[in-house]
Amino acid sequence: MSNKLNDEGLDLLFRAARTHNAWLDKPVSDNLLRQLYDVMKWGPTSVNCSPARILFLRTPEAKQRLLPALAPGNVSKAMAAPVTAIIGYDGKFYEQLPKLFPHADARSWFVDTPELAEVTARRNSSLQGAYFMIAARALGLDCGSMSGFDQAKVDHEFFPAEQRTNFEYENFPDSHIKTNFLCNLGYGDPAQLFPRGPRLDFDEACKLL
């Protein structure tokens, strides 16, 4: 793959992309959310473990369930966004490894090592969360990622410990999912952006050995 993005593409994904806190009154379709996942899922993870599990909160009722877990400064951001995604991770991701990594018994590497499973799930779901935001931008959406929330409250409300059997959670059949971070999605209002913060220069953040 010798092609590379032009400046317009690099601006869309990185250089001109902003974290949005205010949103235009423009809906995000379920079909676009499906497209978003179908793009981000191809980003690499260790042993193809793909631990990220995503809940898209699209209705006022779903948002109200999230409300008690939000830090005060994040309430208006999430309530106004067309969609708030809960980026979670499955602590028992390794049960999918016979499908995802069939050429080795990768499940055995994690099933009896809970600390390794936890750090692998958390690290790789964070990677997938970054892919998620890049894919969203590539599809014309704006993002507003958030870490100001009570993880225990989100997990209790959306990934409860008891066995889940109702239709709402049919895609998440067990109780081993934890929240990593939240990401608002929609079409941001550029008129309400703050001035862009600086970034570290190469020599401040990198070293060539």
Number of C-alpha atoms within 10 A of each C-alpha: 3 3 5 8 9 8 9 10 14 14 12 17 20 11 11 11 15 20 16 22 24 22 24 13 13 11 13 16 13 11 8 14 17 10 14 21 15 12 17 18 15 12 15 14 18 12 14 16 23 25 26 27 21 19 17 19 21 18 12 13 9 14 20 13 14 22 18 15 20 20 13 12 10 16 17 13 18 28 19 18 28 24 25 27 20 26 23 25 27 24 22 20 22 24 16 16 20 13 11 14 16 12 9 10 10 19 20 12 12 18 14 10 10 13 11 13 20 17 12 22 28 21 18 21 26 20 17 25 25 15 20 26 22 21 21 23 21 16 16 13 17 26 26 21 22 19 13 15 20 14 16 13 18 20 20 14 14 18 22 17 13 9 12 16 12 8 8 8 13 10 10 18 12 17 17 16 25 24 25 21 19 23 22 29 29 26 20 23 14 13 8 11 13 11 7 10 6 6 8 8 8 8 8 8 8 9 7 4 3
